[in-house]
């Protein structure tokens, strides 16, 4: 039976249950599939009230001596941390100036009872919606408390980013997810890390879709347990870089694509690829 630990992006944020391996370790790539850009974990020591880091060995996070009994928080590269702090100070008006075209928006802190239809109906009040995706637990089918939307018109997106939103009596947070541009520049290769896939995706689905961009030589989807990500390798590294700069909606899911290391075979439970940056949450 799969075991899970409670992880949040930061203290005070809502937790997501993330699966650990049979030996009690947590693959870094499993963490990144849910928190793109994360490079480790930390927790608050109940005795000293200080933050304590979790040991990372060969892309595996090692269970603390006390066990996975606390709520854990993600750590991000220093550049991401600085950006996160600046985001807090940014006004809504400034946020809308960062993009000149529609992009995926993440909706955080959703009530667990909110359905995908209700999510779409709420934001359709502000403009035409081309994509709605409510993230669900693959084991229970229940909501994870967040989702993604995309508007057809930039004006609608800017309007939504500049407002406060309440769904089913709960305040929700709408924002533009972190960019993966720096990560893609630092990890040139021919393999990409594809997150936010759903359980009904097959290797053929991904091969057929990404094959429209260039020759695909390899597709891998971890299945035991399902982790909502995959690896796709192209013959030409230039094609891999190109797909990372595009938006991908496949079978109704908005996929996040970042470059992965070519020396990562993906077979060890997804022990690499995609860590260090992702455009969106999975």
Residue pairs with C-beta under 8 A, 6 or more apart in sequence:
2 19
2 20
2 139
2 225
3 19
3 20
3 24
3 68
4 17
4 18
4 19
4 20
5 17
5 18
5 20
5 26
5 68
5 72
6 15
6 16
6 17
6 18
6 70
6 71
6 72
7 15
7 16
7 17
7 18
7 31
7 34
7 35
7 41
7 71
7 72
7 73
7 74
8 14
8 15
8 16
8 71
8 72
8 73
8 74
9 35
9 73
9 74
10 73
10 74
10 84
11 44
11 73
13 73
13 108
14 108
14 109
14 145
14 146
15 71
16 34
16 35
16 144
16 145
17 137
18 26
18 30
18 31
18 34
19 30
19 225
19 227
20 26
20 63
20 68
21 27
21 60
21 269
24 63
24 68
25 60
25 61
25 62
25 63
26 41
26 60
26 61
26 63
27 59
27 60
27 61
27 269
27 270
27 271
28 38
28 39
28 40
28 56
28 59
28 60
28 61
28 271
28 272
28 275
29 59
29 193
29 227
29 229
29 269
29 270
29 271
29 272
29 273
29 274
29 275
30 227
30 269
30 270
31 38
31 41
31 61
31 74
32 38
32 193
32 195
32 274
32 275
32 276
32 278
33 195
33 227
33 228
33 229
33 270
33 274
33 282
34 228
34 281
34 282
35 74
35 281
35 282
36 177
36 178
36 180
36 195
36 256
36 258
36 274
36 277
36 278
36 279
36 280
36 281
36 282
37 76
37 77
37 80
37 178
37 180
37 183
37 276
37 277
37 278
38 74
38 75
38 76
38 275
39 75
39 76
39 77
39 275
39 276
40 53
40 54
40 56
40 61
40 74
40 75
41 53
41 54
41 61
41 72
41 73
41 74
41 75
42 51
42 52
42 53
42 54
42 72
42 73
42 74
42 75
43 51
43 52
43 54
43 64
43 70
43 71
43 72
43 73
44 50
44 51
44 52
44 70
45 51
45 52
46 70
51 73
52 64
53 75
54 61
54 62
54 64
54 72
55 61
55 62
55 64
56 62
58 271
59 271
59 272
59 275
60 271
64 70
76 84
77 276
77 277
79 182
80 178
80 277
83 178
87 95
87 175
92 161
92 162
92 163
93 162
95 161
95 162
95 175
95 176
96 157
96 158
96 161
96 162
98 176
99 154
99 157
99 176
100 154
101 154
102 150
102 151
102 152
102 153
102 154
102 157
103 150
103 157
103 176
103 247
104 131
104 148
104 149
104 150
104 177
104 247
104 254
104 279
104 280
105 148
105 149
105 150
105 151
105 157
105 160
105 161
105 174
105 175
105 176
105 177
106 146
106 147
106 148
106 174
106 175
106 176
106 177
106 280
106 281
107 119
107 123
107 146
107 147
107 148
107 149
107 165
107 172
107 173
107 174
108 145
108 146
108 172
108 173
108 174
108 175
109 145
109 146
109 170
109 171
109 172
109 173
110 119
110 134
110 143
110 145
110 146
110 147
110 167
110 170
110 172
111 145
111 167
111 168
111 169
111 170
112 142
112 143
112 145
113 143
113 168
114 134
114 143
114 167
114 168
115 134
116 132
116 133
116 134
116 147
118 167
118 168
119 132
119 134
119 147
119 149
119 167
120 129
120 132
120 149
122 165
122 167
123 129
123 132
123 149
123 151
123 160
126 151
126 156
126 159
126 160
127 151
127 152
127 153
127 155
127 156
127 157
127 159
127 160
128 151
128 152
128 153
128 156
129 149
129 150
129 151
129 152
130 150
130 151
130 152
130 249
131 148
131 149
131 150
131 249
131 252
131 254
132 147
132 148
132 149
133 147
133 148
133 149
133 196
133 252
133 253
133 254
134 143
134 147
135 143
135 144
135 145
135 146
135 147
135 148
135 196
135 281
135 282
136 142
136 143
136 144
137 143
137 144
138 199
138 225
138 226
138 228
139 225
146 281
148 196
148 254
148 280
148 281
150 249
150 254
151 157
151 160
160 174
161 174
161 175
161 176
164 171
165 171
165 172
165 174
166 172
177 279
177 280
177 281
178 277
178 278
178 279
178 280
179 279
180 244
180 256
180 258
180 277
180 278
180 279
182 277
183 258
183 259
183 276
183 277
183 278
184 241
184 244
184 245
184 258
184 259
184 277
186 276
187 258
187 259
187 260
187 261
187 276
188 237
188 241
188 259
189 237
189 240
189 259
189 260
189 261
189 262
190 217
190 233
190 234
190 235
190 236
190 237
190 239
190 240
190 262
191 218
191 231
191 232
191 233
191 234
191 240
191 259
191 260
191 261
191 262
191 264
191 273
192 231
192 232
192 233
192 234
192 240
192 243
192 244
192 257
192 258
192 259
192 260
193 229
193 230
193 231
193 257
193 258
193 259
193 260
193 273
193 274
193 278
194 206
194 229
194 230
194 231
194 232
194 255
194 256
194 257
195 228
195 229
195 255
195 256
195 258
195 274
195 278
195 280
195 282
196 228
196 229
196 253
196 254
196 255
196 256
196 280
196 281
196 282
197 206
197 221
197 228
197 229
197 230
197 253
197 255
198 228
198 251
198 253
199 226
200 251
201 221
201 230
201 250
201 251
201 253
202 221
203 219
203 220
203 221
203 230
205 250
205 251
206 216
206 219
206 221
206 230
206 232
206 250
207 216
207 219
207 232
209 248
209 250
210 216
210 219
210 232
210 234
210 243
213 234
213 239
213 242
213 243
214 234
214 235
214 236
214 239
214 242
215 234
215 235
215 236
215 239
216 232
216 233
216 234
216 235
217 233
217 234
217 235
218 231
218 232
218 233
219 230
219 231
219 232
219 233
220 230
220 231
220 266
220 267
221 229
221 230
222 229
222 230
222 266
222 269
222 270
227 270
228 282
229 270
229 273
229 274
229 282
231 260
231 264
231 266
231 270
231 273
233 240
233 262
234 240
234 243
240 259
241 259
243 257
244 257
244 258
244 259
246 257
247 254
248 254
248 255
248 257
249 255
254 280
256 278
256 279
256 280
256 281
256 282
257 279
258 274
258 277
258 278
258 279
260 272
260 273
260 274
261 272
261 273
263 272
264 271
264 272
264 273
266 272
266 273
